[in-house]
Amino acid sequence: MTINITQKFLIKNDCYKAGRKITPKGIMVHSTGANNPKLSRYIQPDDGVLGVNTNKNDWNQIGLDRCVHAFIGKDKNGNAKIYQTLPWNYRGWHGGGKSNDTHIGFEICEDGLTDPVYFAVVYKLAVELCVYLCKTFNLSINEIIGHYEGFQRGIASNHSDPKHWFSRHGKSMDTLRSDVKKEMEVVPVNFTDKVTVQNTAFWQAQVLVEEYQKRGFKCYINPVRSHETQEDGFACPFVVETNFQHANLVKMELETKGYSAVWETI
């Protein structure tokens, strides 16, 4: 599974300017509650792909009390895309209550709720985004919740999204969690590429090896000299071997964790 995420932070939004940080513990899925699937309704200025919002009611402006980490919707050509609008570790203004302190939130742009083709496309992107975030931040699939489930837990405001839309197409948050689980269990094959973190302390490399081996990756510590040990304190490159499709994802994950990663063909 590959994922394409375009970064366009809402730098004028008061939430972005506040710059409060969180340690992500889960994901909250929202849908916008308005019949407008265009990303440009919420994200501006136009980057040549989004299109222009002539109504000037986007979320990239001061004085708004809302902001999410990402949107899924249509660009100006009608293609469904994922746009990241806040750094993942920023505290969003999306769920109300304590959920803002713990959960990454993203919105799926609603249409008239009856188009099965559009729904299928954005639902698939939502699954892919959840997989990416779960892998990046080591999140439990059980902590992928809808806004309405956040309210049921007492950590979010009283909203019904995205249940009212999902149910029209035979989906639910349970099916989404199940689909995320299936995608996360896929093991990459055909090791054609590798991602290396050169200057990793031995103990850090051990932690990374354990994490990525559990997910089915071929990975190992590659000491510069064979006699180096944990006690020696030398930096030991951490290496993940995978396929082309997964290499970019792994590189992005490691960079999000604060490592400098190099991607190359084997």
C-alpha positions as CSV (number, residue, x, y, z in Angstrom):
1,M,0.0,0.0,0.0
2,T,1.3,3.4,-0.9
3,I,0.0,6.7,0.4
4,N,0.3,10.2,-1.0
5,I,-0.1,13.1,1.5
6,T,0.2,16.7,0.4
7,Q,1.3,19.1,3.2
8,K,-0.3,22.5,3.2
9,F,-0.5,23.8,6.8
10,L,-3.2,26.3,7.7
11,I,-0.6,28.7,9.0
12,K,-3.0,31.6,9.5
13,N,-5.4,29.5,11.7
14,D,-5.2,30.4,15.4
15,C,-4.8,26.7,16.2
16,Y,-1.6,26.4,14.1
17,K,-0.3,29.7,15.6
18,A,-0.9,28.4,19.1
19,G,1.6,25.6,18.4
20,R,0.7,23.4,21.3
21,K,2.1,19.9,21.1
22,I,0.6,16.5,21.9
23,T,1.8,12.9,22.0
24,P,-0.7,11.2,19.7
25,K,-2.6,8.4,21.3
26,G,-5.4,7.8,18.8
27,I,-7.2,9.0,15.7
28,M,-10.6,10.7,15.5
29,V,-12.4,10.4,12.1
30,H,-14.8,13.3,11.2
31,S,-16.9,14.1,8.3
32,T,-17.7,17.7,7.4
33,G,-21.5,17.8,7.6
34,A,-21.8,19.9,4.5
35,N,-22.6,19.0,0.9
36,N,-19.3,20.2,-0.6
37,P,-16.6,17.6,-1.3
38,K,-14.0,20.2,-2.5
39,L,-10.9,20.5,-0.5
40,S,-10.7,24.2,-1.5
41,R,-13.7,24.9,0.7
42,Y,-11.4,24.4,3.7
43,I,-7.8,24.7,2.4
44,Q,-6.3,27.8,0.8
45,P,-4.4,29.4,-0.9
46,D,-4.7,27.5,-4.2
47,D,-1.5,25.5,-4.9
48,G,-2.5,24.8,-8.5
49,V,-4.2,21.6,-7.5
50,L,-6.8,22.6,-4.9
51,G,-8.6,25.3,-6.9
52,V,-9.6,28.8,-5.7
53,N,-12.2,29.4,-3.0
54,T,-13.9,32.5,-4.2
55,N,-16.1,32.6,-1.1
56,K,-13.1,33.1,1.1
57,N,-14.6,30.9,3.8
58,D,-11.6,28.5,4.1
59,W,-10.0,27.6,7.4
60,N,-6.7,29.3,6.7
61,Q,-7.6,32.5,8.5
62,I,-7.7,34.0,12.0
63,G,-10.7,34.0,14.2
64,L,-11.8,30.4,13.8
65,D,-12.3,28.0,16.6
66,R,-11.6,24.8,14.6
67,C,-8.8,23.1,12.9
68,V,-7.9,19.5,12.0
69,H,-4.8,17.7,11.0
70,A,-5.9,16.6,7.6
71,F,-8.7,16.6,5.0
72,I,-9.8,14.0,2.5
73,G,-11.7,15.3,-0.5
74,K,-11.7,16.4,-4.1
75,D,-9.2,18.7,-5.8
76,K,-10.2,21.1,-8.6
77,N,-10.2,18.2,-11.2
78,G,-12.3,15.9,-9.1
79,N,-9.5,13.7,-7.9
80,A,-9.7,12.5,-4.3
81,K,-6.6,13.4,-2.2
82,I,-5.3,13.7,1.3
83,Y,-4.0,17.1,2.5
84,Q,-2.2,17.5,5.8
85,T,-3.1,20.8,7.4
86,L,-1.4,20.6,10.8
87,P,1.7,18.9,12.0
88,W,0.6,15.5,13.4
89,N,2.0,16.4,16.9
90,Y,0.1,19.7,17.1
91,R,-3.0,19.9,19.3
92,G,-5.9,20.2,17.0
93,W,-9.3,21.9,17.6
94,H,-11.6,19.2,16.3
95,G,-13.2,17.0,18.8
96,G,-13.9,19.1,21.8
97,G,-13.1,18.0,25.3
98,K,-10.1,15.9,26.1
99,S,-9.9,14.3,22.7
100,N,-8.0,17.3,21.4
101,D,-5.2,16.4,23.8
102,T,-4.8,12.9,22.6
103,H,-6.2,12.3,19.1
104,I,-5.1,13.3,15.6
105,G,-8.3,14.4,13.8
106,F,-9.1,14.4,10.1
107,E,-12.2,15.4,8.1
108,I,-13.6,13.6,5.2
109,C,-15.4,16.1,2.9
110,E,-19.0,15.1,2.5
111,D,-21.0,15.3,-0.7
112,G,-24.7,14.6,-0.8
113,L,-24.1,11.3,1.0
114,T,-25.6,9.2,-1.8
115,D,-22.7,8.7,-4.3
116,P,-21.3,5.2,-3.7
117,V,-18.3,5.8,-6.0
118,Y,-17.1,8.9,-4.2
119,F,-17.7,7.3,-0.8
120,A,-15.7,4.2,-1.8
121,V,-12.7,6.3,-2.9
122,V,-12.6,8.6,0.2
123,Y,-13.2,5.6,2.6
124,K,-10.2,3.8,1.1
125,L,-8.1,6.9,1.6
126,A,-9.3,7.1,5.2
127,V,-8.2,3.5,5.8
128,E,-4.8,4.3,4.2
129,L,-4.3,7.4,6.3
130,C,-5.2,5.5,9.5
131,V,-2.7,2.8,8.6
132,Y,0.0,5.3,8.0
133,L,-0.7,7.1,11.3
134,C,-1.0,3.9,13.3
135,K,2.4,2.8,12.0
136,T,4.0,6.2,12.4
137,F,2.9,6.7,16.0
138,N,2.5,3.0,17.1
139,L,-1.2,3.6,17.7
140,S,-3.7,0.9,18.7
141,I,-6.4,0.2,16.1
142,N,-8.9,0.3,19.0
143,E,-8.0,4.0,19.4
144,I,-9.3,4.8,15.9
145,I,-12.7,6.3,16.7
146,G,-15.4,8.4,15.1
147,H,-16.5,11.7,16.6
148,Y,-19.7,10.2,17.9
149,E,-17.6,7.5,19.7
150,G,-15.6,10.2,21.3
151,F,-18.8,11.6,22.7
152,Q,-19.8,8.2,23.9
153,R,-16.5,7.9,25.7
154,G,-17.0,11.4,27.3
155,I,-13.9,12.9,25.5
156,A,-15.6,14.8,22.7
157,S,-18.6,17.0,21.9
158,N,-22.0,15.6,20.8
159,H,-21.7,14.9,17.1
160,S,-22.9,12.0,15.0
161,D,-20.2,12.0,12.3
162,P,-19.2,9.9,10.5
163,K,-21.8,7.3,11.4
164,H,-24.7,9.0,9.5
165,W,-22.7,8.8,6.3
166,F,-20.9,5.5,6.7
167,S,-24.1,3.6,7.5
168,R,-25.7,4.6,4.2
169,H,-22.9,2.7,2.4
170,G,-22.8,-0.4,4.6
171,K,-19.8,0.8,6.6
172,S,-19.1,1.7,10.2
173,M,-16.2,2.5,12.4
174,D,-16.0,-1.2,13.2
175,T,-15.5,-2.0,9.5
176,L,-13.0,0.8,9.2
177,R,-11.0,-0.6,12.1
178,S,-11.2,-4.0,10.6
179,D,-10.0,-2.8,7.2
180,V,-7.1,-1.0,8.9
181,K,-6.1,-4.1,10.7
182,K,-6.1,-6.1,7.5
183,E,-3.9,-3.6,5.8
184,M,-1.5,-3.5,8.7
185,E,-1.1,-7.3,8.6
186,V,0.2,-7.2,5.0
187,V,3.9,-8.2,4.9
188,P,6.1,-6.7,2.2
189,V,7.9,-9.1,-0.2
190,N,10.4,-8.7,-2.9
191,F,13.1,-6.8,-1.1
192,T,14.4,-4.4,-3.7
193,D,15.0,-1.3,-1.6
194,K,16.4,-0.4,1.8
195,V,16.1,2.5,4.2
196,T,19.1,3.2,6.5
197,V,19.5,5.3,9.6
198,Q,23.2,5.8,9.9
199,N,23.9,7.3,13.3
200,T,21.7,5.2,15.6
201,A,22.8,4.4,19.1
202,F,22.9,0.7,19.7
203,W,20.0,0.7,22.1
204,Q,17.9,2.8,19.7
205,A,18.7,0.4,16.8
206,Q,17.5,-2.5,19.0
207,V,14.2,-0.8,19.7
208,L,13.7,-0.1,16.0
209,V,14.6,-3.7,15.0
210,E,12.0,-5.1,17.5
211,E,9.3,-2.7,16.2
212,Y,9.8,-3.3,12.5
213,Q,10.3,-7.1,12.8
214,K,6.9,-7.4,14.5
215,R,5.4,-5.7,11.5
216,G,7.0,-8.2,9.1
217,F,9.9,-6.2,7.8
218,K,13.4,-7.5,7.2
219,C,15.6,-5.4,9.4
220,Y,18.9,-5.5,11.2
221,I,21.7,-3.6,12.9
222,N,24.8,-3.2,10.8
223,P,27.8,-2.2,13.0
224,V,30.6,-0.4,11.4
225,R,33.0,-2.9,12.9
226,S,32.0,-6.4,13.9
227,H,33.4,-6.1,17.4
228,E,31.2,-3.2,18.4
229,T,28.8,-3.9,21.2
230,Q,26.2,-2.0,23.2
231,E,28.8,-1.2,25.8
232,D,31.2,0.2,23.2
233,G,28.7,3.0,22.6
234,F,29.4,3.3,18.9
235,A,26.7,4.4,16.4
236,C,25.3,1.4,14.6
237,P,23.3,1.8,11.3
238,F,19.7,0.5,11.5
239,V,18.6,-1.0,8.1
240,V,15.2,-2.0,6.8
241,E,14.9,-3.9,3.6
242,T,11.6,-3.8,1.8
243,N,10.0,-3.1,-1.6
244,F,9.7,0.2,-3.5
245,Q,6.1,0.8,-2.4
246,H,6.9,0.5,1.3
247,A,10.3,2.2,1.3
248,N,9.0,5.7,1.1
249,L,6.5,5.0,3.9
250,V,9.3,3.7,6.2
251,K,11.5,6.7,5.4
252,M,8.7,9.1,6.3
253,E,7.9,7.2,9.5
254,L,11.6,7.3,10.6
255,E,11.9,11.0,9.8
256,T,8.7,11.7,11.8
257,K,10.4,9.9,14.8
258,G,13.3,12.3,14.5
259,Y,15.8,10.1,12.6
260,S,17.7,11.0,9.4
261,A,16.9,8.2,6.9
262,V,18.4,7.4,3.5
263,W,16.5,5.4,0.9
264,E,18.3,3.5,-1.8
265,T,18.0,0.6,-4.1
266,I,19.6,-2.7,-3.1
